[in-house]
Amino acid sequence: MQIFYLNDGQDSSLPKSEPCVMAMGFFDGVHIAHQQVIQEAKNIAKKRKVKLAVMTFFPHPREVLCGGKEKMNYLTPLEVKINKFAQLGVDKLYVIKFDQAFAQLSPKGYIEKYVIGLGAKHVVAGFDFTYGHMGKGTMRTMSMDGDGKFLVTVISKLDYRGQKIGSTFIRNLLSDGEVSEIASYLGDVYETSGEVISHHQNPMRKSSHMEVATYPYYTLPSNGLYEVEIYAGNHIYQGSALVYSNKVKLQFDGDLNNIKSKTIKLKWIRGLEIENVQLQQI
């Protein structure tokens, strides 16, 4: 997969255009609805025998438009999204730096430069995708802004059990500690990665304890105790994770001497009950 980082504020030049079908969106989490957008674009690209492209943005527009006053809780860092795009068979990825200069582009200016200018012959995006200054461009105006130079496919709202599948809803599940529900919307259990900052082994009980600092651009579940799968190098452990004050403490059966990796990946399986324990005292 070819990756192009574009910055409207510093470099007005674009990569050489090539006919493509382009899926567009922020794609935080690359959840089931996002995957549907990309899969539809992939199907069209295959029929037209052109490349499949994805356009995404970083940071989140909300962070820029509010002047940094509002903290955005991301589901996945950019590098994780990139890996997921590659797994979905994307040929070209365009990552646009969303800054104030980019935010000032008119809807028509955005389409002319970043859609037509990159060779898109067909655009696929969700029904609520917006573009251009103040988000005034919508999926209803896209064809007109493009002067009919490309086709547009709109992906309708995708529901599960009457709930719209979206990044905001998944974040709400995390804030409620409902991690076991997330796979139905994300397509897999939620994962985070972090760095080991302390560890301790109890030789009498043959159990290990670790404290992990979560990497940026992940959102931890709410304070509580959770069943997790712990991925450390080539080893996988079943254990529990205590979340409190944005910290994660792990407990599992295993030998710390086997763990050489500083990076720990956690898969959040389900919430566990804590009886008669004050989280701040653990």
Stockholm file with secondary structure:
# STOCKHOLM 1.0

chainA/1-282         MQIFYLNDGQDSSLPKSEPCVMAMGFFDGVHIAHQQVIQEAKNIAKKRKVKLAVMTFFPHPREVLCGGKEKMNYLTPLEVKINKFAQLGVDKLYVIKFDQAFAQLSPKGYIEKYVIGLGAKHVVAGFDFTYGHMGKGTMRTMSMDGDGKFLVTVISKLDYRGQKIGSTFIRNLLSDGEVSEIASYLGDVYETSGEVISHHQNPMRKSSHMEVATYPYYTLPSNGLYEVEIYAGNHIYQGSALVYSNKVKLQFDGDLNNIKSKTIKLKWIRGLEIENVQLQQI
#=GR chainA/1-282 SS CEEEEECTTTCCCCCCCCCEEEEESCCTTCCHHHHHHHHHHHHHHHHHTCEEEEEEEESCHHHHHTTTCSCCCCSSCHHHHHHHHHHTTCSEEEEEECCHHHHTSCHHHHHIIIIITTTEEEEEEETTCEESGGGCEETTTHHHHTTTSSEEEEECCCEETTEECCHHHHHHHHHTTCGGGTHHHHSSCEEEEEEEEEEEEETTTTEEEEEEEECTTCCCCCSEEEEEEEEETTEEEEEEEEEETTEEEEEEESCGGGCCCSEEEEEEEEEECCCSCCGGGC
#=GC SS_cons         CEEEEECTTTCCCCCCCCCEEEEESCCTTCCHHHHHHHHHHHHHHHHHTCEEEEEEEESCHHHHHTTTCSCCCCSSCHHHHHHHHHHTTCSEEEEEECCHHHHTSCHHHHHIIIIITTTEEEEEEETTCEESGGGCEETTTHHHHTTTSSEEEEECCCEETTEECCHHHHHHHHHTTCGGGTHHHHSSCEEEEEEEEEEEEETTTTEEEEEEEECTTCCCCCSEEEEEEEEETTEEEEEEEEEETTEEEEEEESCGGGCCCSEEEEEEEEEECCCSCCGGGC
//
